[in-house]
Amino acid sequence: MTRKRRMFEIDMPVEAGAEPLKAASKPETKKPGRSPMAAAITENAEALTARKSAAEAIREENDALAHEFVALREAGHVVREIPLEDVHTYMLVRDRIPGEDLELESLVTSIRDLGLSNPIRVFERPDGTGYELVQGFRRLSAYKTLAEAAEGQGSYATIPALILPGETDIAGLYRRMVDENVIRKDLSFAEMAHAAQNYAADPATEANDLSSAVAALFQSAAYSKRSYIRSFAMLLERLEGVLNYPTEIPRALGVTLAREMKENPEIAGRIKKDLKGWDNRSIKDELDVLRRHAGLADVDNLADAETPVAKPKEKGRGAKPKTTFHIRSSAGQVKCTAAVGRLEIKVDRDFSAIDRRKLEAAIASLVDGLA
């Protein structure tokens, strides 16, 4: 038997100014939140995702840089340190004439104090035995001097080098070897002539004579310069084994002496006789002998002379007849000078740019037409 709860209605007096009682409101229910562990897991996952994306971006950038580096290295644009003992000078006959290098000491000092600003150029030898030098013979010599002085204690056991790409092309390598020095005006005319002689003598090149060797090696040089090189080559050939200072011969003296020896071959024998056994001669001594046999006046700054000094005329011997005149042509005014054994044409035109066969045919036609 259940008891019934009695309910009584009681009116409670309300005091003046008092607010009536309100029914109690239900407490607000909070939405369930993430626990600290869940928040930490979420944040860690987001961080891992960000790090993964960053790592992937870095890997992609590194791959791109690696491919770019490999491409630059294969193109020969990346400097590498290679051991001095691995650099050889066998395949190419150097453009430098063997002998004492009076300026090597200053290069050694510069490299020791300031470092090597221009790396040497080499290529990998076909037999796999190191590298063959193309450019930088004096730089390599300076490094060897520093390495010997350091006795293995310094940083000169290796040398900065650019490794040239591609297959071995002897003709192209000769051209690379001399071009750098010619552009920098670092080679003397005797050294350029020496390089042309070696190029012509090398069976790996297509040059059959000195003229074709000069044309192939010194394509960037003006025609007049190539002519001077041929003159010096003839001079070195006639005086082989006699000169101690061929690189010191000024252009004007060398060209004049070559011309005189061509007209009077016995001059070479006289020079050899004068220099024979004179081992302690100086540069000036040797040049004075050459000037005397060339018939040149003893002038100052002969190396800077634009034209060779004229040979003094012998007594009783008249001057060679010479005729000079001007004509008009499609290329403009032409100055012509005709003398015994010589016809000189001066016009504002680059004859070195004309095809050689066409030039030869034109000259032959001119000479035959004057016969």
Backbone hydrogen bonds, N-H to C=O, Kabsch-Sander energy under -0.5 kcal/mol:
donor,donor_aa,acceptor,acceptor_aa,energy
10,I,8,F,-0.7
12,M,10,I,-0.7
15,E,13,P,-0.5
18,A,15,E,-1.8
30,K,28,E,-0.6
39,A,35,S,-2.2
40,A,36,P,-2.1
41,I,37,M,-2.2
42,T,38,A,-2.4
43,E,39,A,-2.6
44,N,40,A,-2.4
45,A,41,I,-2.3
46,E,42,T,-2.5
47,A,43,E,-2.2
48,L,44,N,-2.5
49,T,45,A,-2.3
50,A,46,E,-2.2
51,R,47,A,-2.8
52,K,48,L,-2.4
53,S,49,T,-2.3
54,A,50,A,-2.4
55,A,51,R,-2.6
56,E,52,K,-2.4
57,A,53,S,-2.2
58,I,54,A,-2.4
59,R,55,A,-2.7
60,E,56,E,-2.4
61,E,57,A,-2.3
62,N,58,I,-3.0
63,D,59,R,-2.7
64,A,60,E,-2.2
65,L,61,E,-2.7
66,A,62,N,-2.8
67,H,63,D,-2.5
68,E,64,A,-2.3
69,F,65,L,-2.7
70,V,66,A,-2.7
71,A,67,H,-2.3
72,L,68,E,-2.5
73,R,69,F,-2.8
74,E,70,V,-2.8
75,A,71,A,-1.4
76,G,73,R,-1.4
77,H,72,L,-2.9
79,V,77,H,-0.5
80,R,161,A,-2.9
82,I,80,R,-0.7
82,I,159,I,-2.0
84,L,157,A,-2.8
86,D,83,P,-1.4
87,V,84,L,-1.7
88,H,86,D,-0.6
88,H,131,Y,-3.0
94,R,92,L,-0.6
102,L,100,E,-0.9
104,L,101,D,-1.2
107,L,103,E,-1.4
108,V,104,L,-2.5
109,T,105,E,-2.3
110,S,106,S,-2.1
111,I,107,L,-2.4
112,R,108,V,-2.4
113,D,109,T,-2.3
114,L,110,S,-3.0
115,G,110,S,-0.6
115,G,111,I,-1.4
117,S,115,G,-0.7
120,I,160,P,-1.7
121,R,135,Q,-2.3
122,V,162,L,-2.5
123,F,132,E,-1.6
125,R,130,G,-2.1
128,G,125,R,-2.2
130,G,128,G,-0.7
131,Y,86,D,-3.3
132,E,123,F,-2.9
133,L,88,H,-2.9
134,V,121,R,-3.0
135,Q,121,R,-1.5
140,L,136,G,-2.5
141,S,137,F,-2.3
142,A,138,R,-2.5
143,Y,139,R,-2.2
144,K,140,L,-2.2
145,T,141,S,-2.0
146,L,142,A,-2.3
147,A,143,Y,-2.7
148,E,144,K,-2.2
149,A,145,T,-2.0
150,A,146,L,-2.2
151,E,147,A,-1.1
152,G,147,A,-1.0
153,Q,150,A,-1.8
159,I,82,I,-2.5
161,A,80,R,-2.6
162,L,120,I,-2.7
163,I,78,V,-0.6
163,I,161,A,-0.5
164,L,122,V,-3.6
164,L,162,L,-0.7
173,L,169,D,-2.5
174,Y,170,I,-2.4
175,R,171,A,-2.0
176,R,172,G,-2.3
177,M,173,L,-2.4
178,V,174,Y,-2.0
179,D,175,R,-2.3
180,E,176,R,-1.2
181,N,177,M,-0.6
182,V,178,V,-2.5
183,I,179,D,-2.8
184,R,180,E,-1.7
185,K,182,V,-1.2
186,D,181,N,-3.4
187,L,181,N,-0.8
192,M,188,S,-2.2
193,A,189,F,-2.3
194,H,190,A,-2.3
195,A,191,E,-2.4
196,A,192,M,-2.0
197,Q,193,A,-2.3
198,N,194,H,-2.1
199,Y,195,A,-2.3
200,A,196,A,-2.4
201,A,197,Q,-1.7
202,D,198,N,-1.2
205,T,202,D,-1.7
213,A,209,D,-1.7
214,V,210,L,-2.7
215,A,211,S,-2.3
216,A,212,S,-2.0
217,L,213,A,-2.6
218,F,214,V,-2.4
219,Q,216,A,-0.5
221,A,218,F,-1.2
226,R,222,A,-2.1
227,S,223,Y,-2.0
228,Y,224,S,-2.0
229,I,225,K,-2.1
230,R,226,R,-1.9
231,S,227,S,-1.9
232,F,228,Y,-2.4
233,A,229,I,-2.2
234,M,230,R,-2.0
235,L,231,S,-2.0
236,L,232,F,-2.8
237,E,233,A,-2.1
238,R,234,M,-2.3
239,L,235,L,-1.9
240,E,237,E,-0.9
242,V,239,L,-2.0
243,L,239,L,-1.0
248,E,245,Y,-1.4
249,I,246,P,-1.3
254,G,250,P,-2.7
255,V,251,R,-2.7
256,T,252,A,-2.1
257,L,253,L,-2.8
258,A,254,G,-2.3
259,R,255,V,-2.1
260,E,256,T,-2.4
261,M,257,L,-2.4
262,K,258,A,-1.8
263,E,259,R,-1.8
264,N,260,E,-2.7
267,I,264,N,-2.1
268,A,265,P,-1.1
269,G,265,P,-0.6
270,R,266,E,-1.6
271,I,267,I,-2.4
272,K,268,A,-2.2
273,K,269,G,-2.0
274,D,270,R,-2.1
275,L,271,I,-2.0
276,K,272,K,-1.4
278,W,275,L,-1.9
279,D,277,G,-1.5
281,R,278,W,-0.8
286,E,282,S,-2.1
287,L,283,I,-2.5
288,D,284,K,-2.5
289,V,285,D,-1.7
290,L,286,E,-2.0
291,R,287,L,-2.7
292,R,288,D,-2.2
293,H,289,V,-2.0
294,A,290,L,-1.6
295,G,291,R,-0.9
295,G,292,R,-0.6
296,L,291,R,-2.3
299,V,297,A,-1.5
304,D,301,N,-1.2
305,A,302,L,-1.2
317,R,314,E,-1.7
318,G,316,G,-0.6
323,T,338,A,-3.0
325,F,336,C,-2.3
327,I,334,V,-2.3
329,S,332,G,-1.3
332,G,329,S,-1.6
334,V,327,I,-3.2
335,K,346,K,-2.6
336,C,325,F,-3.2
336,C,334,V,-0.5
337,T,344,E,-2.7
338,A,323,T,-3.3
339,A,342,R,-2.9
340,V,321,P,-0.7
342,R,339,A,-1.7
344,E,337,T,-3.1
346,K,335,K,-2.8
349,R,347,V,-2.4
351,F,349,R,-1.1
353,A,350,D,-1.2
354,I,351,F,-1.2
359,L,355,D,-2.4
360,E,356,R,-2.9
361,A,357,R,-2.4
362,A,358,K,-2.1
363,I,359,L,-2.4
364,A,360,E,-2.6
365,S,361,A,-2.3
366,L,362,A,-2.1
367,V,363,I,-2.8
368,D,364,A,-2.8
369,G,365,S,-2.1
370,L,366,L,-1.1
371,A,368,D,-0.9
